[in-house]
Each structure stands twice: as structure tokens, then as C-alpha cells.
Amino acid sequence: MPYTADKHQRRESSEELRDRIPGWGADLDPKDRPAVPRERTDLETGAHWDFPDRQPEKWPRERSVEHQFLPPVFGTSTPPRGVSGALRKYAYKYSEGRAAHWLILLAADRVDACGSHLRSFLTAHPDNPVTETGVLSEYTHHGISSRFGKKRADLSHLWLDPLIVAGPWLLAGWLAAAKLKKLRQRRTS
């Protein structure tokens, strides 16, 4: 029943609620709560500290605007460097509750991945998109036949997978071929 200004309903007492709703208030008594031993602060923990020693920062770390300081121990899979590092630092100017924060972090990951692919061309072992994407396992490990008749969710976008995996490489090859053709035309004319 909605609240109306002319008719004031009094709140039901704990006893009335317990009588009307089976199991209501079962955790009001601390003895009946399973988490109570963890909530006690008078137990001996064996720790020699109240707050753990802080890990030293080797470089200024990105930190969320919601948190006052970093946790005592932290790690990183990708130390900030180059354009992707600048994007990551910029993302932490926004709150974690904003889409801009996460979208900039995603863009930084993509920039880092593209940079890694480009750096691989400068090494003796460049990236091999055919073997590293798992395309060959589709044929050697029954990838196609395992999809049909199994109600798999990835069937709806199966046709997109070759475009997403091979598309950027084909586009890069086409652009390189067009550039080479233009250079050859300049030399001959």
C-alpha cells in the first residue's frame, strides 16, 4: 500500500515482523551470525603490525581518484611507457565510475598491443598472425565441428571472426602494396 499523507502507518516492531515473516531477524543476535568470529577485534592474529609495510614505488603510480593511497602491495603487468603509458595516466584523472576512465584504459591496451606488433617487426622473429591467433587449431583440433549442434553462443558471430583476425593484417598489406606502387610510379616517371 502506498504512503499517503492523511493516513500514517506505524512501523511494525521486531516481534511483529518475526511473527509475520518466517526467519525474519535470524541474524540479529550476534551468536547466530556465522561471520561474528571474523568481526571480532580482540582475537590474537599473530601479525607484528597494525598496517603492513608499504611497497616502495619505483615510479609515480597511477592511482584512482576514489582512493587516498595505493594498497600496501601492488604490481603491474604493464609499466607505463610511451603513448599507452600517457593514456593510462590520463585515464586516472577520471573517476572509476565513469565510462571515460575505462574506455581510455581500453584504448591504451590497444595502443600497447599495436606498438608491440610494430616492435616485433624490428626483431628477428616478428609476430605470426596465423599461428599466434589459433586459426590453424580450427582445423587441427575440430574447431568448426565442435561448434555445430552444441548450442554455442559464438555461432552468432562466427562469420565475423575471420574479419576481426585477418582484417587488420589484410588492410596493412593492402596499404603497404599501395604505397610501394606509388613509390614505383614516382621512380619511373
RAZICOR-V330449 format. One line per field, one symbol per residue. phi: phi as a letter, one per 30 degrees, with the letter a starting at -180 (. if undefined). A space follows every 50 residues. Layout:
phi: ???
This chain:
phi: .ddbddbccddddeddddddcdididcddedccdceedddccddcidcbd bdddddddbdddbdddcdbddebbbbdbddaidddddddddddcdddcde edddddddddddddddddddddcdbdecddddciddddcdbhdddddcic hdddddceddeddddcedddddddddddddddddddddc
